[in-house]
Amino acid sequence: MHKVAIDGSMSRIKENMARVKNKVIVMSNKGGVGKSSVAVSFAALLSGKGFRVGLLDIDIHGPSIAKMTGREGVNPVSDGKAIEPVPVRDNLVMLSMGSLIKEGATPVIWRGPMKLNVLKQFLADVNWGDLDYLIIDAPPGTGDEPLSICQLLPGLAGGVVVTTGQDVALLDSKKAVNFLKQLGVRVLGIVENMTDFPCPHCGGHVNLFKAGGGERAAASLDVPFLGRIPFDPDMVEAGDKGLLFVETKKDSPAAKALAAAIEKAVKGLETR
């Protein structure tokens, strides 16, 4: 397995990250499962409870957190030594490659070493301050970014794996769980996202990607199941408009399911 090289940034990372109580990575091994929506929702819910929360987007090539939090095009402030994360609202700040590139359609064409240097800077040179939670939104897969973060942060509190109910996604979720276990990161649980869709015409429910598979995968892997999140078109709309869905639609079934999922994850952190 690739090891992260030790250099002068490691001491800065250790010092800076010592001010963060709980560092949690949200990941999946397959794209398109709504992982970033879950990460944003978790961060918003925790900050809404009065916790100090940072949201870090480590998807270098496909960052989405800046847009989903309504901060696309808002550049972080720097004094030449430290970078200030972008405020989203009270108790919530974020940083993403989408905050650093001038045009949203500009591709980031980098190899591994360049990505590693940026990840180190995100951890060492960003003034996150004293946080209760740092929610880290990883790109799909078990490659450079999630591997580097897990190795750079030995104090990582845990990981949440997001999946859908279809067989392909469930197979990939098992890979993500085993990735975390192999790296010694506690698996806080599996979230099964976009489980069903309430028909606006008949009032019935349609399973878009099957249902129940996430719970079965959690049971077979002996990790917690954090719950099923129903598909809600308003969540898609909120992300496109940079609104926090769990606040704008807090009484919806999806928002309530997300709130229940983060409660279970937090309890898992408390019992570690």
ABEGO torsion letter per residue (X at the ends): XBBBBBBAAAAAAAAAAAABABBBBBBBABBGAGAAAAAAAAAAAAAAAGBBBBBBBABAABBAAAAAAGABGBBBBBAGABBBBBBABBGBBBBBAAAABABAABBBBBBAAAAAAAAAAAAAABBAEBBABBBBBBBBEABAAAAAAAAABAABAEBBBBBBABAAAAAAAAAAAAAAAAAGBBBAEBBBBGABBBBAAAGBBBBAAEBGAAAAAAAAAGBBBAEBBBBBAAAAAAAAAGBBAAAAAAABAAAAAAAAAAAAAAAAAAAX
